[in-house]
Amino acid sequence: MYLYQTGYPCGATVTAGAGCEPAAVGDAGYFIIHFELFDRTPLQNLVIVTYFAFTSLSTVGFGDYNPRSDEERIFCGFILLFGVAIFSYIMGIFIEILQKYQDLNRDLDEGDNLTKFFGLLT
């Protein structure tokens, strides 16, 4: 959920950031113009931008939606680096949780071994 919360605004910024200014008819130099996002409903734009954000941040990058201008490419590069940093942070927290869980189970396993030991003595 956290990746969605950061991925969608980043993708929406890409579509609106560099390509906001009106362009001449037939100019396909920006993401928002090339993929005709002005002619789509907000729900369709949400799906396209979310799809672009997830395929980019997951490094799949099918290539069907991609940044068109140099400004968009530079901006996407920074967003991808930011996404890797967030993913690394989340994975670090997840690994901490797993280690604490293993430590808890280790304490329980030691108690189980003690029970087995006392069982052998009787």
Secondary structure, 3 states (H helix, E strand, C coil): CHHHHHHHHHHHHHHHHCCCCCCCCCCCCCHHHHCCHHHCCHHHHHHHHHHHHHHHHCCCCCCCCCCCCHHHHHHHHHHHHHHHHHHHHHHHHHHHHHHHHHHHHHHHHHHHHHHHHHHHHC
